[in-house]
Amino acid sequence: MEKVDARISKEWRRRMLFMFFMVSCIAAWFLYDGYVVWPAEAERHAEFVAIEAKLVESGKIEAVEHKAHGEELNHYLRIEWERHAKQAGYKRKIPKERTDASIGEQRTIGWVMMSGSALFGLWVLWNHQLRIETEGDVVIGTGGQRVELDSIMKIDRSKWESKGIAYAIYEDSGKQQRLCLDDHKFAGCKAIIVEAERRIQVRNAEA
């Protein structure tokens, strides 16, 4: 048959790159929170607690648990915080408590995801070295296995409609083997599948 050199398809590459950038962006978001946003909010929260303590000491408000802060925040405390926030150039929003443990957790998640994203990117690059090709009447798989077209007994298309994958069933040393022909991932595999099926039909007609 004519030479076939099936390499990574554009569709598979786009799909993998989308996943790579999605995971990388999520990781970057966690790291940005862990190293910039949350530490800054922790500092603002410390200032907020100091203002609260000052108002409690002066007798203007009663001491409350921090978990009670929110919609029912004391009116005087809110006014004092908003005044302080305006002077310091902060947003008016009441800062949340960000503990060292929670900040460390954000950083850990970010680095784990970033490491996973880097490994995934390397895996995608490695896959670009793979191919499925033919040399005359021999099909060479991604693992280097060499399969004679005339030794293929059946083409299994059970996953063809959903995933674009077919399996060439053949015998090697008396044992039944199968060669994955993934046309979704390696553009050009369909030509090998069609040729193998043609030869199977010819042999069946001659039998």
C-alpha positions, 0 to 999 in steps of 0.5 A: 500500500501507499506510504502512511505516516500518521502523526499527532492530529491537530484536534488531539493537540488542541484538546491537550493544549486546552487541558494544559492551559486550563490546569496551569491557569487554575494552579496560577490562581491558587499560587497568586492567592497563596502568595499575594491575595491571602497574605495581604488580606491577612494583614488587613484582617489584623488591622481590622482586629486591632480597630475592633479591640480599640473600640471594645477597650473604649466601651463603644462596642461589645466584644464578639466572636470573630465568626459573628462578623458579617451581616450583623457587624457592629455599626460603629466598627463598620464605620471605623473600618471603612474610614481606615480602609479609605485612608489606607487605600483598601476596599471597603469590604471587611477582610476575612481571616486568613490563617497561616495554615490556610495560606499554606494550603493554597500554596501547596495546592497551587504547586501540586497542580503546577507540577502536575501541569508541567508533567502533563505538558512533558507527556504531550511533548513526548507523544508528539514523537510517536507515530503509526506508519507503514513500510510497504505491507508492514504497519509499524505501531507506536511501540515499534511493533511490526505487523504484516497487513495480510496477517490482520484477521479482523478490524475491531471498530467497536470504539470507532464511532465514539472515539475514532479508535479501531483495533487490528487483530492479528496473530504473533507466535501463535498468540492473538494480539491487537494493534491500536489504530487511533485515528483521532490521535494519529491522523491518517490511521483510517487509510491503514484500517480501510486497506486492512479491511479490503484485504480481509474481504478479498481473502474471505471472498477467495476462501 
